């Protein structure tokens, strides 16, 4: 009975939370709005581009799934972030990747460019200006990958190893200039629409819009690849893949919820007749302070030589450097060189990104400005040194955690023999679990706001039938106490 009670309580809690979301009108409307945009996003991810042969695309992609093609290594991350739209030549083929890249670049530039740093400190107006710059950069970054992608599809190099080319099962039957330009414009417009949908979800829906769209794409890719493993390898390999995914998800949940809480005490100050401060709080510093950004950086850098080898080298007679890249820097069959370089890049980018996004000096100055201090440490420079020390101590295990998370699914699935089929590795699972946890926290916080009943007052006179005192809302008690007076006045 004791083992069943926690499960029953968890199921009851989830059912009550879902019932509260459905019965609350505002949350229900937000949920329905988010689901509608998710359906629209998945529709665009399956809508083919104009000018392509959908039959040939389906045929060539089917051959790629049944063979160990290096195309998975080149477009694996982009295909995951787009929800399988990239390798199906869909309207939303670029997905959310241009906006993610633009956001990261603008975030890094705010620490270097004085103009952007000044806008960041101006509050909501400055943030709106930075968001506008991010939109412009997203459109600019979407042009180059769309042109590269259209050229790869036209030349027949999108599915190497499948036998498809410009002459045999061409993806673009009539590769005229108008057709290619139309495909590029459609892909760039699709990236802009995806960006707009993400902002709509953030403003009127539940959760962060971009994260919700990434979560949707990741879920679609994982279930599709699980189905391919079951159809090609059988039930045993599918169960082993599910086991690896569950182990990684449990590990991610355990680490993502881990944090170091630095205590902060605010002194009590008096302004006129009012007193402020005198409260105790903390600064939460997560073990994985960088998130998934270092893994995306490292993956993008490792995809550059593979993409260059795919574009600038002939498939019939590859050069020596192309053969070296295919044998040492391929995602579908990772070698020791690939794993070592990948791990080193993740660790380096983790320290780099954390040093830019978390500024101990700025936090220490803000604490001193509002009368806050860490107990036992003087405000100002000693506080900044203490925060920097704690951050460096947490960044070391955080970087190792990201490296292990990115490499473990690759090694485990490669040892099982399904490394080429299940390409949604630790990065995709980290995105999925992180977005899921953040969305659940936002839903719970909104539920607390809607169900908040105010301060409660202890009413010993109002007892239950069993004689046990109970709580009574202060507002209801005050309203009941005022009713006789109102009646007497009338």
C-alpha positions in Angstrom: 0.0 0.0 0.0 2.8 2.4 0.8 4.4 1.9 -2.6 1.2 2.7 -4.4 0.4 5.8 -2.4 3.0 8.1 -4.1 1.9 7.0 -7.5 -1.7 7.6 -6.6 -0.9 11.0 -5.2 1.1 11.9 -8.4 -1.7 10.8 -10.7 -4.2 12.7 -8.6 -2.1 15.8 -8.6 -1.7 15.7 -12.4 -5.4 15.1 -12.9 -6.2 18.0 -10.6 -3.8 20.3 -12.4 -5.2 19.4 -15.8 -8.8 19.9 -14.5 -7.8 23.4 -13.2 -6.3 24.3 -16.5 -9.4 23.2 -18.4 -11.9 24.9 -16.0 -10.0 28.2 -15.9 -11.2 30.3 -18.8 -8.0 32.3 -19.4 -5.7 29.3 -19.2 -8.0 27.2 -21.4 -8.0 29.9 -24.1 -4.2 30.1 -24.0 -3.9 26.4 -24.2 -6.2 26.2 -27.2 -4.4 29.0 -28.9 -1.1 27.3 -28.4 -2.4 24.0 -29.7 -3.9 25.7 -32.8 -0.5 27.3 -33.7 1.3 24.0 -33.1 -1.1 22.3 -35.6 -0.5 25.1 -38.1 3.3 24.7 -37.6 3.1 21.0 -38.2 1.0 21.6 -41.3 3.7 23.9 -42.7 6.4 21.4 -41.8 4.7 18.9 -44.1 3.7 21.3 -46.9 6.1 20.8 -49.9 8.0 23.6 -51.5 6.8 24.8 -55.0 8.7 23.3 -57.9 9.8 20.0 -56.3 8.8 16.4 -57.1 7.1 15.1 -53.9 7.2 11.5 -55.3 11.0 11.6 -55.9 11.6 13.2 -52.5 9.6 10.5 -50.8 11.5 7.8 -52.8 15.0 9.2 -52.0 14.3 9.8 -48.4 13.0 6.3 -48.0 16.3 5.0 -49.5 18.2 7.2 -47.0 16.3 5.7 -44.0 17.2 2.2 -45.1 20.9 2.9 -45.7 23.6 4.5 -43.6 23.8 7.8 -45.5 26.1 10.6 -44.4 23.3 13.1 -45.1 22.2 12.4 -41.5 25.5 13.8 -40.2 25.3 17.0 -42.2 21.7 18.0 -41.6 20.9 16.1 -38.4 20.6 19.1 -36.1 18.8 21.2 -38.7 16.4 18.3 -39.4 15.6 17.8 -35.7 15.0 21.6 -35.1 12.7 21.7 -38.2 10.8 18.5 -37.2 11.8 16.4 -40.3 10.8 19.3 -42.6 14.3 19.9 -43.9 14.8 16.5 -45.5 11.3 16.6 -46.9 11.7 19.9 -48.7 8.8 21.6 -46.8 7.9 25.3 -46.5 9.1 25.4 -42.9 12.3 23.6 -43.8 14.6 26.0 -41.9 12.3 25.9 -38.9 13.4 27.9 -35.9 17.1 27.6 -36.5 17.7 31.1 -38.1 15.9 32.8 -35.2 17.9 30.8 -32.6 21.2 31.7 -34.3 20.2 35.4 -34.6 19.2 35.5 -30.9 22.5 34.0 -29.8 24.5 36.4 -32.0 22.6 39.4 -30.7 23.0 38.2 -27.1 26.7 37.9 -27.6 26.9 41.3 -29.3 25.1 43.0 -26.4 28.3 42.3 -24.3 30.6 43.8 -26.9 28.8 46.6 -28.8 28.2 49.6 -26.5 25.0 50.7 -28.4 23.3 47.3 -27.8 24.5 47.3 -24.2 22.9 50.7 -23.6 19.7 49.5 -25.2 19.7 46.5 -22.9 19.8 48.7 -19.8 16.9 51.0 -21.0 14.3 48.5 -20.0 11.3 47.5 -22.1 11.8 50.1 -24.8 15.4 49.0 -25.4 14.4 45.3 -25.3 11.9 46.0 -28.1 14.6 47.6 -30.2 16.9 44.6 -29.7 14.0 42.3 -30.6 13.6 44.2 -33.9 17.3 43.9 -34.7 17.0 40.1 -34.0 14.1 39.9 -36.5 16.1 41.6 -39.2 19.1 39.4 -38.5 16.9 36.3 -38.7 15.8 37.2 -42.2 19.4 37.8 -43.3 20.6 34.5 -41.8 17.8 32.6 -43.5 18.9 33.7 -47.0 22.3 31.9 -47.0 21.1 28.4 -45.8 18.1 28.6 -48.1 20.3 29.3 -51.1 22.7 26.4 -50.1 19.9 24.1 -49.5 18.2 24.8 -52.8 21.5 24.3 -54.6 22.1 21.0 -52.8 18.6 19.8 -53.7 19.0 20.9 -57.4 22.3 19.1 -57.8 21.0 15.9 -56.3 23.5 15.9 -53.4 20.8 16.1 -50.7 20.6 12.3 -50.4 24.0 10.9 -51.1 24.3 7.1 -51.2 20.7 6.7 -52.3 21.4 6.8 -56.0 19.3 10.0 -56.6 20.9 12.7 -58.7 19.9 15.5 -61.0 19.4 12.9 -63.8 18.0 10.0 -61.8 14.9 10.8 -59.7 15.6 14.6 -59.6 14.2 16.5 -56.7 13.6 19.6 -58.8 12.4 18.4 -62.3 12.6 21.9 -63.9 15.4 23.8 -62.2 14.8 27.1 -63.9 16.0 30.4 -62.3 12.4 31.4 -61.5 11.8 28.1 -59.8 14.9 28.2 -57.6 14.3 31.9 -56.6 10.7 31.0 -55.7 12.0 28.1 -53.5 14.4 30.4 -51.7 11.8 33.1 -51.1 9.3 30.5 -49.8 11.9 29.1 -47.4 12.9 32.6 -46.1 9.2 33.5 -45.7 8.6 30.2 -43.9 11.3 31.1 -41.4 9.7 34.5 -40.9 6.3 32.9 -40.3 7.8 30.5 -37.8 9.4 33.4 -35.9 6.0 35.2 -35.9 4.2 32.2 -34.6 6.7 31.8 -31.8 6.2 35.4 -30.7 2.5 34.9 -30.8 2.7 31.8 -28.5 4.9 33.8 -26.1 2.5 36.8 -26.0 -0.9 35.0 -26.0 -0.2 31.3 -25.4 1.5 29.1 -22.7 5.3 29.0 -22.4 8.1 30.4 -24.5 7.0 30.3 -28.2 10.3 29.3 -29.7 10.9 26.7 -27.0 7.4 25.2 -27.6 8.1 24.9 -31.3 11.4 23.2 -30.8 9.7 20.9 -28.3 7.1 20.0 -31.0 9.8 19.4 -33.6 11.8 17.2 -31.3 8.8 15.1 -30.3 7.9 14.6 -34.0 11.4 13.5 -34.9 11.9 11.1 -31.9 8.6 9.2 -32.5 9.3 9.0 -36.2 12.8 7.6 -35.7 11.5 5.1 -33.1 9.0 3.9 -35.7 11.8 3.5 -38.3 13.9 1.5 -35.8 11.0 -0.8 -35.1 10.3 -1.4 -38.8 13.9 -1.9 -39.8 15.6 -3.4 -36.8 12.8 -5.1 -34.9 11.2 -5.0 -31.5 14.3 -5.7 -29.5 16.3 -2.8 -30.9 13.3 -0.5 -30.5 13.1 -1.4 -26.8 16.8 -0.8 -26.3 16.5 2.6 -28.0 13.6 3.5 -25.7 15.6 2.4 -22.7 18.5 4.6 -23.7 16.2 7.6 -24.2 14.5 7.1 -20.8 17.9 6.9 -19.0 19.0 10.1 -20.7 15.7 11.8 -19.8 16.0 10.8 -16.1 19.6 12.1 -16.0 18.6 15.4 -17.6 15.8 15.9 -15.2 18.0 15.2 -12.2 20.8 17.7 -13.4 18.5 20.4 -14.7 16.7 20.8 -11.4 20.0 21.0 -9.5 21.2 24.5 -8.4 23.3 26.3 -5.9 21.4 28.8 -3.8 23.6 31.7 -2.7 21.9 33.4 0.3 21.3 37.2 0.0 20.2 39.4 2.9 18.7 42.9 2.4 19.1 45.5 5.1 16.0 47.3 6.4 15.8 50.9 5.4 13.3 53.7 6.2 11.9 56.2 3.7 9.5 58.6 5.4 7.0 56.5 7.4 7.6 53.3 5.3 10.1 50.6 5.9 11.7 48.6 3.1 14.0 45.6 2.9 14.8 43.3 5.8 14.1 40.2 3.7 16.2 37.2 3.0 16.3 35.6 -0.5 18.8 33.7 -2.6 20.4 33.8 -6.1 19.8 30.4 -7.9 22.8 29.4 -9.9 22.1 26.2 -11.9 24.7 23.5 -12.6 23.9 23.8 -16.3 23.9 27.6 -16.5 24.6 27.6 -20.2 21.7 25.5 -21.3 21.8 23.8 -24.7 23.6 26.7 -26.5 27.2 25.2 -26.2 26.0 22.0 -27.8 24.4 23.8 -30.7 27.6 25.8 -31.2 29.8 22.7 -31.2 27.4 20.8 -33.5 27.3 23.8 -35.9 31.1 24.0 -36.1 31.4 20.3 -36.8 28.8 20.5 -39.5 30.8 23.1 -41.5 33.5 20.7 -42.8 30.9 18.0 -43.7 28.8 20.6 -45.5 31.9 21.9 -47.4 32.8 18.3 -48.4 29.3 17.7 -49.6 29.1 20.9 -51.7 32.7 21.4 -53.1 33.7 17.8 -53.8 32.4 15.5 -56.5 30.7 12.4 -55.3 32.3 10.0 -57.9 35.9 10.9 -57.2 36.2 12.4 -53.7 39.5 14.1 -52.8 41.7 13.0 -49.9 40.5 15.7 -47.4 36.9 14.7 -48.2 37.7 11.0 -47.5 39.3 12.0 -44.2 36.3 14.1 -43.2 33.9 11.2 -44.1 35.9 8.8 -42.0 36.7 11.0 -38.9 34.1 13.8 -38.7 30.8 12.1 -39.5 27.9 12.1 -37.0 26.3 8.9 -38.2 29.5 6.9 -37.5 31.5 8.9 -34.9 35.1 8.1 -34.5 37.4 8.9 -31.6 38.6 12.1 -33.2 35.0 13.3 -33.7 34.1 12.5 -30.1 37.2 14.2 -28.7 36.8 17.3 -30.7 33.1 17.4 -30.0 33.6 17.1 -26.2 36.4 19.8 -26.2 34.3 22.2 -28.2 31.3 21.8 -25.8 33.5 22.4 -22.7 35.1 25.5 -24.3 31.8 27.0 -25.4 30.3 26.3 -22.0 32.9 28.4 -20.2 32.7 31.1 -23.0 28.9 31.4 -22.9 28.6 31.4 -19.1 31.3 34.1 -18.8 29.3 36.3 -21.2 25.7 35.7 -19.9 26.5 35.8 -16.2 28.3 38.9 -15.0 29.2 38.6 -11.3 30.4 42.3 -11.1 27.1 43.6 -12.4 25.1 41.4 -10.0 27.3 42.5 -7.0 26.8 46.2 -7.9 23.0 45.8 -8.2 23.0 44.0 -4.8 25.0 46.8 -3.2 22.7 49.5 -4.8 19.6 48.0 -3.1 21.2 47.2 0.2 21.8 43.5 -0.4 24.8 41.4 0.7 25.9 37.8 1.0 26.1 36.8 4.7 29.8 36.8 5.8 31.0 38.6 2.7 31.5 42.3 2.2 29.5 44.0 -0.6 31.2 45.1 -3.8 34.3 43.5 -5.1 34.5 40.6 -2.5 30.9 39.6 -3.4 31.8 39.6 -7.1 34.8 37.4 -6.4 32.7 35.1 -4.4 30.1 34.8 -7.2 32.8 34.2 -9.8 34.3 31.5 -7.6 31.0 29.7 -7.2 30.2 30.1 -10.8 33.5 28.6 -11.9 33.1 25.6 -9.5 29.6 24.9 -11.0 30.7 25.4 -14.6 33.2 22.6 -14.5 30.6 19.9 -13.7 28.1 21.6 -16.0 30.4 21.5 -19.0 31.3 17.9 -18.3 27.6 17.1 -18.0 26.8 18.6 -21.4 29.7 16.7 -23.0 28.6 13.4 -21.5 25.0 14.1 -22.4 25.9 14.8 -26.0 28.2 11.8 -26.3 26.5 9.1 -24.3 23.5 8.5 -26.6 25.8 8.5 -29.7 28.2 5.9 -28.1 25.4 3.8 -26.6 23.3 3.7 -29.8 26.3 3.0 -31.9 27.2 0.1 -29.8 23.7 -1.3 -30.1 23.8 -0.8 -33.8 21.2 1.8 -34.4 23.3 5.0 -34.3 22.4 5.8 -37.9 18.6 5.5 -37.3 18.1 7.4 -34.0 19.7 10.8 -34.7 17.8 12.7 -32.0 20.5 12.4 -29.4 21.2 14.0 -26.1 20.9 17.5 -27.4 17.3 16.9 -28.6 16.4 15.2 -25.3 17.9 18.1 -23.4 15.8 20.6 -25.4 12.7 18.5 -24.9 13.1 18.0 -21.1 14.1 21.6 -20.5 11.2 23.1 -22.4 8.8 20.6 -20.7 10.0 21.6 -17.2 9.8 25.3 -17.9 6.3 25.1 -19.4 5.1 23.1 -16.4 6.5 25.7 -14.1 4.8 28.5 -16.0 1.4 26.7 -15.9 1.7 26.1 -12.2 2.6 29.7 -11.5 -0.4 30.9 -13.5 -2.6 28.5 -11.6 -1.4 29.9 -8.3 -2.2 33.4 -9.4 -5.8 32.4 -10.4 -6.5 30.3 -7.3 -5.0 32.8 -4.8 -7.5 33.4 -2.0 -5.7 36.1 -0.1 -4.5 36.0 3.4 -6.3 33.6 5.7 -7.3 34.3 9.3 -7.5 31.8 12.1 -11.1 31.5 13.3 -11.4 29.3 16.3 -15.1 30.1 16.7 -15.9 28.5 13.3 -15.3 24.9 14.0 -16.3 21.9 12.1 -18.7 19.3 13.4 -15.8 17.2 14.7 -14.7 20.1 16.8 -11.5 20.8 14.9 -10.8 24.5 14.1 -10.4 25.4 10.5 -9.1 28.3 8.3 -11.5 30.9 7.0 -10.7 33.5 4.3 -10.2 37.0 5.7 -12.2 38.6 2.9 -15.2 36.4 3.6 -15.0 37.0 7.3 -14.8 40.8 6.8 -17.7 40.7 4.4 -19.9 38.7 6.8 -19.0 41.1 9.7 -20.0 44.1 7.7 -23.4 42.8 6.6 -25.3 43.6 9.8 -24.0 47.2 9.8 -25.1 47.7 6.2 -28.6 46.4 6.9 -28.9 48.6 10.0 -28.0 51.7 7.9 -30.8 51.0 5.5 
